[in-house]
Amino acid sequence: MIIGFYFFAELNCRFGKNYNVKSLLKIMDEIISRYYDEKPWGYSFPNYLSAIHMVHPNYAKYLTEKGALLLEDMDEIFSLMDPQRAVEYDKEYIENVYLEYMSNGKKNEECILDVVKQVKGKKLLLVAPGASASREYSLIKNFIYMNKPIVISINHEYEKSLVDLYICQQ
């Protein structure tokens, strides 16, 4: 997949084509990353993006640690960076670029609308941090099996195989 992303990016750059590489980033986020998270192989997707954009790899690490970004978001943030400042890591600079990107109301609105679309008319189960989430694991797992709700974990990592969506406040 990374080779495909690079291939289309090169066609766009060298030959003036207009292939949509963002769709490949979505596939990486929505499908491939599930398997990659369980058993990593080859390149780190965020580090690969930093290489494509010729930015310092610590920027990829910083954005990954935020835990709130898709590869598509990282790609956009890297493209917003000043090439002069991108080659040497500057934590204050990346924080400012990140905050500017996240404050973009339209992007946040799109994310909210996307979540609303995904859950509209469906059963939901919200799992929040606390002792009962661990203590009642069997009950929660059985409820999920019997009712097939969309499972949303709020402010903590619950078992990945059970959760459909994570919502974290930083």
PLY file of the C-alpha trace (Angstrom):
ply
format ascii 1.0
element vertex 170
property float x
property float y
property float z
element edge 169
property int vertex1
property int vertex2
end_header
0.00 0.00 0.00
2.82 2.40 0.82
4.35 1.67 -2.56
0.99 2.47 -4.19
0.79 5.76 -2.30
4.32 6.68 -3.34
3.68 5.62 -6.94
0.61 7.83 -7.32
2.30 10.73 -5.51
5.22 10.48 -7.97
2.87 10.38 -10.98
1.13 13.50 -9.68
4.39 15.32 -9.05
6.48 14.34 -12.08
3.82 14.10 -14.77
1.21 16.59 -13.59
-1.40 13.91 -12.96
-4.16 14.28 -10.40
-4.55 10.88 -8.77
-6.37 10.96 -5.43
-3.75 9.65 -2.99
-5.96 10.68 -0.05
-8.21 7.69 -0.79
-5.20 5.43 -0.21
-4.59 7.15 3.13
-8.21 6.45 4.09
-7.78 2.78 3.22
-4.62 2.68 5.34
-6.48 4.30 8.27
-9.72 2.37 8.04
-8.53 -1.10 7.06
-4.80 -1.74 7.02
-3.97 0.03 10.29
-6.09 -2.51 12.24
-3.74 -5.28 11.14
-0.65 -3.09 11.41
-1.49 -2.20 15.02
-1.66 -5.88 15.95
1.50 -6.95 14.08
3.59 -4.05 12.77
5.67 -4.65 9.65
7.83 -2.59 7.34
7.55 1.18 7.40
5.61 3.17 9.96
2.86 4.95 8.00
3.37 8.28 9.83
7.15 8.11 9.33
6.63 7.33 5.68
4.43 10.43 5.33
7.08 12.54 7.03
9.64 11.24 4.50
7.36 12.01 1.55
6.92 15.58 2.82
10.62 15.85 3.77
9.88 16.80 7.38
11.79 15.65 10.45
10.56 12.21 11.65
10.00 13.54 15.18
7.09 15.53 13.77
5.45 12.22 12.82
6.13 10.90 16.32
4.66 14.02 17.91
1.48 13.83 15.81
1.11 10.08 16.37
1.31 10.59 20.14
-1.63 12.99 19.91
-3.77 9.93 19.15
-6.46 12.03 17.50
-5.28 12.16 13.90
-5.83 10.05 10.83
-3.06 9.65 8.27
-5.01 12.02 6.03
-4.82 14.65 8.80
-1.07 14.13 9.22
-0.65 14.47 5.47
-2.50 17.80 5.53
-0.53 19.05 8.55
2.78 18.17 6.87
1.67 20.00 3.75
0.94 23.12 5.85
4.47 23.22 7.26
7.04 25.75 6.14
9.74 23.75 4.28
12.44 25.85 5.97
11.21 24.85 9.43
10.25 21.28 8.57
13.74 19.77 8.43
14.73 20.48 12.06
12.42 19.42 14.87
10.85 22.28 16.78
8.21 21.20 19.30
6.75 24.68 19.69
6.40 25.03 15.91
4.60 21.68 15.44
2.31 22.44 18.39
1.30 25.70 16.72
0.71 24.04 13.33
-1.27 21.23 15.01
-3.42 23.65 17.03
-4.06 25.79 13.96
-5.13 22.71 12.00
-7.36 21.43 14.81
-9.01 24.80 15.31
-10.32 24.64 11.75
-14.04 24.57 12.51
-15.04 23.07 9.16
-12.83 20.02 9.68
-14.22 19.48 13.19
-17.76 19.90 11.88
-17.10 17.32 9.16
-15.83 14.85 11.77
-18.89 15.35 13.96
-21.25 14.93 11.00
-19.40 11.76 9.99
-19.82 10.26 13.47
-23.50 11.26 13.58
-24.04 9.58 10.19
-22.34 6.38 11.39
-24.45 6.05 14.56
-27.81 7.44 13.44
-30.60 4.94 14.09
-28.27 2.34 15.61
-27.85 0.99 19.11
-24.92 2.46 21.02
-22.89 1.29 23.97
-20.65 3.84 25.66
-17.80 2.40 27.71
-16.14 4.84 30.09
-13.07 4.41 32.30
-13.54 2.94 35.72
-13.44 -0.23 37.76
-16.84 -1.41 36.55
-15.64 -1.56 32.92
-13.05 -4.12 33.99
-15.20 -5.87 36.58
-18.18 -6.26 34.20
-16.10 -7.28 31.16
-18.04 -10.55 30.61
-21.39 -8.79 30.89
-20.28 -6.05 28.46
-18.90 -8.58 25.98
-22.13 -10.61 26.13
-24.23 -7.46 25.64
-22.18 -6.59 22.57
-22.56 -10.11 21.16
-26.33 -10.19 21.73
-27.23 -6.63 20.67
-24.55 -5.73 18.08
-24.33 -2.05 19.14
-21.77 0.45 17.97
-19.30 0.48 20.86
-17.73 3.82 21.76
-14.92 3.96 24.29
-14.63 7.30 26.04
-11.26 8.53 27.34
-9.62 5.13 27.64
-8.51 2.15 25.57
-10.92 -0.72 26.01
-10.32 -4.03 24.23
-9.74 -3.10 20.56
-11.66 -6.06 19.15
-14.82 -4.84 20.92
-14.63 -1.10 20.22
-15.75 0.62 17.03
-14.84 4.19 17.95
-12.63 5.93 20.50
-13.42 9.42 21.75
-10.69 11.12 23.76
-10.51 14.55 25.27
-6.94 15.79 25.53
0 1
1 2
2 3
3 4
4 5
5 6
6 7
7 8
8 9
9 10
10 11
11 12
12 13
13 14
14 15
15 16
16 17
17 18
18 19
19 20
20 21
21 22
22 23
23 24
24 25
25 26
26 27
27 28
28 29
29 30
30 31
31 32
32 33
33 34
34 35
35 36
36 37
37 38
38 39
39 40
40 41
41 42
42 43
43 44
44 45
45 46
46 47
47 48
48 49
49 50
50 51
51 52
52 53
53 54
54 55
55 56
56 57
57 58
58 59
59 60
60 61
61 62
62 63
63 64
64 65
65 66
66 67
67 68
68 69
69 70
70 71
71 72
72 73
73 74
74 75
75 76
76 77
77 78
78 79
79 80
80 81
81 82
82 83
83 84
84 85
85 86
86 87
87 88
88 89
89 90
90 91
91 92
92 93
93 94
94 95
95 96
96 97
97 98
98 99
99 100
100 101
101 102
102 103
103 104
104 105
105 106
106 107
107 108
108 109
109 110
110 111
111 112
112 113
113 114
114 115
115 116
116 117
117 118
118 119
119 120
120 121
121 122
122 123
123 124
124 125
125 126
126 127
127 128
128 129
129 130
130 131
131 132
132 133
133 134
134 135
135 136
136 137
137 138
138 139
139 140
140 141
141 142
142 143
143 144
144 145
145 146
146 147
147 148
148 149
149 150
150 151
151 152
152 153
153 154
154 155
155 156
156 157
157 158
158 159
159 160
160 161
161 162
162 163
163 164
164 165
165 166
166 167
167 168
168 169
